[in-house]
């Protein structure tokens, strides 16, 4: 059974930091591109950051230079370090695991991140 379990969300002040973690099970971690998406109220889900099995990364323009995605293959875990948080980063964040060349795509349950003073 495939599971992606997010943790580390919550409330942060503008300019603050949070680190999200996504622990995976039931997949061969090294085969998957891992990503973080987010969805704010009334908006579509958007890609925040992704890291391939070869550790190539890409970021949304809105988070470039502030967020860092990383993978730990020993722990089957992907992280999202979020610095210099802004109120517009408020959203539900979802962990994603996919094999781009195949129709294999898994999602976590989502975790709330709220940036507010």
CORURFEN-V231358 format. One record per residue. N is the residue number from 1. RES is the residue in one letter. PSI is psi as a letter, one per 30 degrees, with the letter a starting at -180 (999 if undefined). Layout:
BEGIN
N:RES:PSI, N:RES:PSI
END
This chain:
BEGIN
1:X:k, 2:X:k, 3:X:k, 4:X:j, 5:X:j, 6:X:l, 7:X:l, 8:X:f, 9:X:a, 10:X:a, 11:X:k, 12:X:l, 13:X:l, 14:X:k, 15:X:f, 16:X:a, 17:X:l, 18:X:l, 19:X:k, 20:X:k, 21:X:k, 22:X:j, 23:X:k, 24:X:l, 25:X:l, 26:X:g, 27:X:l, 28:X:j, 29:X:e, 30:X:f, 31:X:f, 32:X:k, 33:X:k, 34:X:k, 35:X:l, 36:X:k, 37:X:l, 38:X:l, 39:X:j, 40:X:l, 41:X:k, 42:X:g, 43:X:l, 44:X:l, 45:X:k, 46:X:l, 47:X:k, 48:X:e, 49:X:l, 50:X:l, 51:X:k, 52:X:l, 53:X:f, 54:X:g, 55:X:g, 56:X:k, 57:X:l, 58:X:l, 59:X:l, 60:X:k, 61:X:e, 62:X:f, 63:X:f, 64:X:k, 65:X:f, 66:X:e, 67:X:k, 68:X:k, 69:X:k, 70:X:l, 71:X:k, 72:X:j, 73:X:f, 74:X:f, 75:X:g, 76:X:h, 77:X:k, 78:X:k, 79:X:l, 80:X:j, 81:X:k, 82:X:j, 83:X:l, 84:X:h, 85:X:k, 86:X:l, 87:X:e, 88:X:f, 89:X:f, 90:X:k, 91:X:l, 92:X:k, 93:X:k, 94:X:k, 95:X:k, 96:X:k, 97:X:k, 98:X:l, 99:X:j, 100:X:e, 101:X:f, 102:X:l, 103:X:h, 104:X:k, 105:X:j, 106:X:k, 107:X:k, 108:X:l, 109:X:f, 110:X:k, 111:X:k, 112:X:k, 113:X:k, 114:X:k, 115:X:j, 116:X:k, 117:X:999
END
